[in-house]
Amino acid sequence: MSTIVKDLRQNYTKGELVENQIADDPFAQFDQWFTDALNAEILEPNAMILSSVDNNKPDSRIVLLKDVRGGEFVFYTNYDSHKGQQLQNNPNCTLLFPWINLERQVIIRGHATKIPTNESEEYFLSRPKSSQIGAWASNQSKQIDSRITLENQLKETQEKFNNLPLTKPPHWGGFAVNPHEIEFWQGRPNRLHDRILYTLQNGVWVTSRLQP
């Protein structure tokens, strides 16, 4: 396998990222790139790698972006999960959108805070009932002895809420990531990639180019 992996190479030729073509506001730039990802029919373009820190050890997983509003990136999770506990203990985190088919990535560095309960409730009620029941049935990140036990938990929860409206579990809700840096990366030939960094300085977004 090592021989195969070391010989894997891809020359990036799909685009460029130059200063006179980017938006002054990183959220406008993100919106344009997200639209490009949608138009390219990338599988789950809102999938992002969330990296958090627990006891000085990094941890990463994929979550789904569900909103961008007020200068923040919003996703939802179980607050009692590993990531939920980590973000409550240390709000510093990074989001990474790996739009590989477009030879692009976006890296967002910031801190996460819980969103208001009423906003989490509103989103929870908009989800399919099967997803709502799943949020009640699973003790996310806790060990379980078998798949059968998990399916039994789901069945018990379905019976409990049969024909009843569901409310949001108290342990479930949204986090909003407030960024202080947003980096846009565009693959270029010969590994001379374009990297444009937006940094928030005294309330103003300032751009700079980073070497690849």
ABEGO torsion letter per residue (X at the ends): XAAAAAABBBBBAABBBBAAABBABAAAAAAAAAAAAAAAGBBGAABBBBBBBBGGBBBBBBBBBABBBGGBBBBBBBAABAAAAAAAABABBBBBBBBAAAGBBBBBBBBBBBBBAAAAAAAAAABBAAAAAAAAABBBGBBBABAAAAAAAAAAAAAAABGBBBBBBAABEBBBBBBABBBBBBBBBGGBBBBBBBBBBGGBBBBBBBBX
